[in-house]
Amino acid sequence: MTTLPPTTGGHRTNHGLAATADGVRRAKTAVRSAIGAEAQHAAAVALRDRLLRVGAVRDATTAGVYRAVRGEISLDPTISVLRTAGIVTAYPRVPNEPGGLTFHGIAADGELEPGVLGIPAPPANSDVVRSLDVVLVPLVAFDDQCNRLGMGGGYYDTTFARRDPSGRRPALIGVAHDCQRVSRLATEVWDVALDAIATPTMLLVRDRGQLATRT
């Protein structure tokens, strides 16, 4: 995944790369934020249909999701289908202290509360889901090699650099609007690779094995 180094991870920042990444962030955040409500809804429905063709999503028992903010593509239609199928939907909670995200099972969006950086988050006392089959990862920009540019906090990289208690990691699928695509993103050693990128019109795959039915 392509992000700036985690702010708490002790990595040295490449200032030239940081400047370039910040410019892409500003440009792509502005573009996605300009998408109107009707187009946002249509994109979310198309994304749902694409994601449900992927075995790692369709056959999951637990799925990491998020509540869209600042023009991110919405997962609401996808989450509705997952919950109807009995799949546990887990939302990330940003830690108050250095460390990775924790994912908490939430049955209804009304359970979310204002969190760090204004991102809706599960309550601290909600149940932690310690093993996820798939995680749908928000992003600011992506390229055809399934590299990802995030918001720069490094939370997803920090979280998925390590395995879960079962000794594996979930399938990581970045999700975005088509307009967030760029020709090429630089990568750094601390970036955790995505297995695929899904948009309303395409599925880019880096690791096809991670997307198959998971047992």
Secondary structure, 3 states (H helix, E strand, C coil): CECCCCCCCCCCCCHHHHHHHHHHHHHHHHHHHCCCHHHHHHHHHHHHHHHCCCHHHHCCCEEECCCCCCCCCCCHHHHHHHHHCCCEEEEEECCCCCCCCEEEECCCHHHCEECHHHCEECCCCCCECCCCCEEEEECCEECCCCCEECCCCCHHHHHHCCCCCCCCCCEEEEECCHHHECCCCCCCCCCCCCCEEECCCCEEECCHHHHCCCC
